[in-house]
């Protein structure tokens, strides 16, 4: 395994389905599982390195996996990367770790995985924290968004994706404040992208679970940036009206990465939600 500077290697779970998943596991206390989004160079640590250490310091146990196909987890080229595959791997990984009850924190694809896990395993998911989640629109609707269109143009072009191109994409598609996209973050994601199997993006299928939102049994907290360029804002009212026991927080001067752009606020509210619901 090639190690990426700045991307820590920690634990591996060999799953009953034959796949191997890498994960961080730190701290003691209520269990919080962070599920990262998709995209080139994504990983658990890259998405949440400004978040999970604070919850560890405040008395939580955090588990931060790399999704199948990402980071240091397996990257099989003989499967299609459908939502159920991601869900199965995360559930088997959590079972192998020996945790029974947990709060799920998911953004984008990670949010869709979190929703599906909470629907399929309601006895295990205590709370659900979502940031502009996938899985609540028909898949073609996502590609009407400017960030998605730019992602397709940048990452399917014949020319190689340079760090400069990646940084420009992150600034235009993911954030409202360009200053939060550091060269260090770009270098880490660009290096991680070299390990990634292109099949994970080419074959990804995430069904529309909008009609099942009312079946969620746990408390739900939603963050949605008002400068969101990846997810249609119709998702805001779908979550607000169809989920029970839900709070929706709209964040100004914020794009797709609320956990990065508004880190301190996000961490405070995550901790409050874990402790008090």
C-alpha positions as CSV (number, residue, x, y, z in Angstrom):
1,X,0.0,0.0,0.0
2,X,1.3,3.4,-1.0
3,X,1.0,5.8,1.9
4,X,0.0,9.4,1.3
5,X,1.8,12.2,3.2
6,X,-0.7,13.7,5.7
7,X,-3.1,10.8,5.4
8,X,-2.8,8.6,8.4
9,X,-3.0,4.8,8.2
10,X,-4.7,3.1,11.1
11,X,-6.9,0.0,11.3
12,X,-8.3,-2.5,8.8
13,X,-11.4,-4.6,8.9
14,X,-11.5,-7.8,6.8
15,X,-15.2,-8.1,6.1
16,X,-17.4,-11.2,5.6
17,X,-18.1,-10.0,2.0
18,X,-14.4,-10.3,1.2
19,X,-13.5,-6.6,1.1
20,X,-11.1,-4.8,3.4
21,X,-12.0,-1.4,4.8
22,X,-9.6,1.1,6.4
23,X,-10.8,3.2,9.4
24,X,-9.7,5.4,12.2
25,X,-10.9,4.6,15.7
26,X,-10.1,7.1,18.4
27,X,-11.4,8.1,21.9
28,X,-13.9,6.7,24.3
29,X,-17.6,7.5,24.9
30,X,-20.7,7.8,22.7
31,X,-19.8,6.5,19.2
32,X,-19.9,8.9,16.3
33,X,-19.2,7.5,12.8
34,X,-18.2,10.0,10.1
35,X,-19.1,9.0,6.5
36,X,-17.3,11.0,3.8
37,X,-18.6,12.1,0.4
38,X,-17.5,10.9,-3.1
39,X,-15.2,12.6,-5.5
40,X,-11.6,12.3,-6.6
41,X,-9.2,11.9,-3.8
42,X,-11.8,11.7,-1.0
43,X,-11.1,9.9,2.2
44,X,-12.5,9.9,5.8
45,X,-9.6,11.8,7.3
46,X,-9.5,14.3,4.4
47,X,-13.1,15.2,4.8
48,X,-13.2,15.3,8.6
49,X,-9.7,16.1,9.9
50,X,-10.9,19.4,11.3
51,X,-13.9,17.8,13.1
52,X,-13.3,14.3,14.6
53,X,-10.3,15.3,16.8
54,X,-12.5,17.8,18.6
55,X,-15.1,15.2,19.4
56,X,-12.5,12.9,20.7
57,X,-11.2,15.7,23.0
58,X,-14.8,16.2,24.2
59,X,-15.3,12.6,25.3
60,X,-16.6,10.8,22.2
61,X,-15.4,7.7,20.4
62,X,-15.1,8.5,16.7
63,X,-14.9,6.0,13.8
64,X,-13.8,7.4,10.5
65,X,-13.8,4.9,7.6
66,X,-12.6,5.2,4.1
67,X,-15.5,4.1,1.9
68,X,-14.9,1.1,-0.4
69,X,-13.0,2.4,-3.4
70,X,-11.5,5.4,-1.5
71,X,-8.5,6.2,0.7
72,X,-6.7,3.1,2.0
73,X,-9.8,0.8,1.6
74,X,-10.0,-1.9,-1.1
75,X,-10.7,-0.7,-4.6
76,X,-12.1,-3.8,-6.4
77,X,-12.6,-3.5,-10.2
78,X,-15.0,-6.3,-10.5
79,X,-18.1,-4.7,-8.8
80,X,-20.5,-1.9,-9.5
81,X,-20.4,0.8,-6.7
82,X,-24.1,0.9,-5.8
83,X,-25.3,2.4,-2.6
84,X,-26.1,-1.0,-1.1
85,X,-22.4,-2.0,-1.5
86,X,-21.2,1.0,0.5
87,X,-23.9,0.3,3.2
88,X,-23.0,-3.4,3.5
89,X,-19.3,-2.6,3.9
90,X,-19.9,0.1,6.6
91,X,-22.4,-2.1,8.5
92,X,-20.0,-5.1,8.5
93,X,-17.1,-2.8,9.5
94,X,-19.0,-1.5,12.5
95,X,-20.0,-5.0,13.5
96,X,-16.4,-6.1,13.3
97,X,-15.4,-3.2,15.6
98,X,-18.0,-4.3,18.1
99,X,-20.1,-1.1,18.3
100,X,-23.9,-1.5,18.6
101,X,-25.3,2.0,18.8
102,X,-23.9,5.1,17.1
103,X,-24.6,8.5,15.6
104,X,-24.0,8.8,11.9
105,X,-22.5,11.9,10.4
106,X,-22.6,12.0,6.6
107,X,-22.1,14.5,3.8
108,X,-23.1,14.1,0.2
109,X,-22.7,10.4,-0.7
110,X,-21.9,9.7,3.0
111,X,-25.3,11.3,3.8
112,X,-27.0,8.9,1.5
113,X,-25.2,6.0,3.1
114,X,-26.2,7.3,6.5
115,X,-29.9,7.5,5.5
116,X,-29.9,4.0,4.1
117,X,-28.2,2.6,7.2
118,X,-30.7,4.3,9.5
119,X,-33.6,2.9,7.4
120,X,-32.2,-0.6,7.2
121,X,-30.8,-0.8,10.8
122,X,-33.0,1.5,13.0
123,X,-32.0,-0.4,16.2
124,X,-28.4,0.6,15.7
125,X,-28.6,4.2,14.5
126,X,-29.2,6.5,17.5
127,X,-29.1,9.8,15.6
128,X,-28.5,11.1,12.1
129,X,-26.5,14.2,11.1
130,X,-26.6,15.1,7.4
131,X,-24.9,17.7,5.3
132,X,-26.5,18.2,1.9
133,X,-27.0,14.4,1.6
134,X,-27.4,12.5,-1.6
135,X,-30.1,9.9,-2.1
136,X,-33.1,12.2,-2.1
137,X,-33.3,13.2,-5.8
138,X,-33.4,11.2,-9.0
139,X,-29.8,10.8,-10.1
140,X,-30.0,12.8,-13.3
141,X,-31.2,15.8,-11.3
142,X,-27.9,16.1,-9.6
143,X,-26.1,16.7,-12.9
144,X,-28.2,19.8,-13.5
145,X,-26.2,21.5,-10.7
146,X,-23.2,23.6,-11.7
147,X,-20.7,21.9,-9.4
148,X,-21.7,18.4,-10.7
149,X,-21.3,19.6,-14.3
150,X,-17.9,21.1,-13.5
151,X,-16.8,17.8,-11.8
152,X,-17.8,15.9,-14.9
153,X,-15.9,18.3,-17.2
154,X,-12.7,18.3,-15.1
155,X,-12.4,14.7,-14.2
156,X,-13.5,13.1,-17.5
157,X,-11.3,15.3,-19.7
158,X,-8.5,13.8,-21.7
159,X,-6.0,16.1,-20.1
160,X,-4.6,15.0,-16.7
161,X,-6.1,16.6,-13.6
162,X,-3.3,18.8,-12.2
163,X,-3.3,20.1,-8.6
164,X,-4.2,23.5,-10.1
165,X,-7.2,22.2,-11.8
166,X,-8.3,20.3,-8.7
167,X,-7.9,23.4,-6.6
168,X,-10.0,25.5,-9.0
169,X,-12.7,22.8,-9.0
170,X,-12.9,22.7,-5.2
171,X,-13.1,26.5,-5.0
172,X,-15.9,26.8,-7.6
173,X,-17.9,23.7,-6.7
174,X,-17.5,23.1,-2.9
175,X,-17.0,26.3,-1.0
176,X,-18.1,29.9,-0.7
177,X,-14.8,31.1,0.8
178,X,-11.8,30.2,-1.4
179,X,-9.3,30.7,1.4
180,X,-10.3,27.5,3.1
181,X,-9.0,25.4,0.2
182,X,-5.3,25.1,1.2
183,X,-2.5,23.8,-1.0
184,X,-2.0,21.1,1.6
185,X,-5.5,19.8,1.2
186,X,-5.2,19.8,-2.5
187,X,-1.9,18.0,-2.4
188,X,-3.3,15.3,-0.1
189,X,-6.4,14.8,-2.3
190,X,-4.5,14.8,-5.5
191,X,-2.1,12.2,-4.2
192,X,-5.0,10.1,-2.9
193,X,-6.7,10.4,-6.3
194,X,-3.8,8.5,-7.9
195,X,-4.7,5.4,-5.8
196,X,-8.4,5.6,-6.7
197,X,-10.1,3.2,-9.1
198,X,-12.0,5.3,-11.7
199,X,-14.7,2.6,-11.6
200,X,-16.0,3.9,-8.3
201,X,-17.3,7.1,-10.0
202,X,-18.2,5.5,-13.3
203,X,-20.5,2.9,-11.8
204,X,-21.9,4.7,-8.8
205,X,-25.7,4.4,-8.4
206,X,-27.6,6.1,-5.6
207,X,-31.4,5.6,-5.6
208,X,-33.9,8.2,-4.6
209,X,-35.0,7.5,-1.0
210,X,-37.2,10.6,-0.7
211,X,-40.4,8.5,-0.1
212,X,-38.7,6.7,2.8
213,X,-37.6,9.8,4.8
214,X,-40.8,9.5,6.9
215,X,-39.7,6.0,8.0
216,X,-36.6,7.3,9.8
217,X,-37.0,6.6,13.5
218,X,-34.1,8.6,15.0
219,X,-33.6,12.4,15.5
220,X,-32.2,14.1,12.4
221,X,-30.1,17.2,12.2
222,X,-29.4,18.7,8.7
223,X,-26.9,21.3,7.6
224,X,-27.3,23.0,4.2
225,X,-25.1,25.7,2.8
226,X,-26.8,28.6,1.0
227,X,-24.1,28.6,-1.6
228,X,-24.5,24.9,-2.3
229,X,-23.5,24.0,-5.9
230,X,-23.6,20.2,-5.8
231,X,-27.1,19.3,-4.4
232,X,-30.4,20.7,-5.6
233,X,-31.9,22.9,-2.9
234,X,-35.2,21.1,-3.3
235,X,-33.6,18.7,-0.8
236,X,-34.0,21.2,2.0
237,X,-37.8,21.1,2.1
238,X,-37.9,17.3,1.4
239,X,-35.9,16.7,4.6
240,X,-37.7,19.4,6.6
241,X,-41.2,18.2,5.7
242,X,-40.8,14.4,5.4
243,X,-38.5,13.6,8.3
244,X,-39.9,13.3,11.8
245,X,-38.0,14.9,14.7
246,X,-35.8,16.9,12.4
247,X,-34.0,20.3,12.6
248,X,-32.7,21.9,9.4
249,X,-29.9,24.6,9.8
250,X,-29.4,26.9,6.8
251,X,-25.8,28.3,6.8
252,X,-25.0,31.5,4.9
253,X,-21.6,32.0,3.2
254,X,-21.3,28.2,2.9
255,X,-21.1,25.7,0.1
256,X,-21.0,21.9,0.1
257,X,-18.4,21.6,2.9
258,X,-20.0,23.1,6.0
259,X,-17.6,21.0,8.2
260,X,-14.7,22.8,6.6
261,X,-16.0,26.4,6.1
262,X,-17.8,26.6,9.5
263,X,-15.7,24.1,11.4
264,X,-16.1,25.5,15.0
265,X,-19.9,26.0,14.7
266,X,-20.3,22.6,13.1
267,X,-18.2,20.9,15.8
268,X,-20.2,22.6,18.6
269,X,-23.5,21.7,17.1
270,X,-22.4,18.1,16.4
271,X,-21.3,17.7,20.0
272,X,-24.6,19.2,21.3
273,X,-26.6,16.9,19.1
274,X,-24.6,13.8,20.2
275,X,-25.1,14.7,23.8
276,X,-28.7,16.0,23.9
277,X,-30.3,15.2,20.5
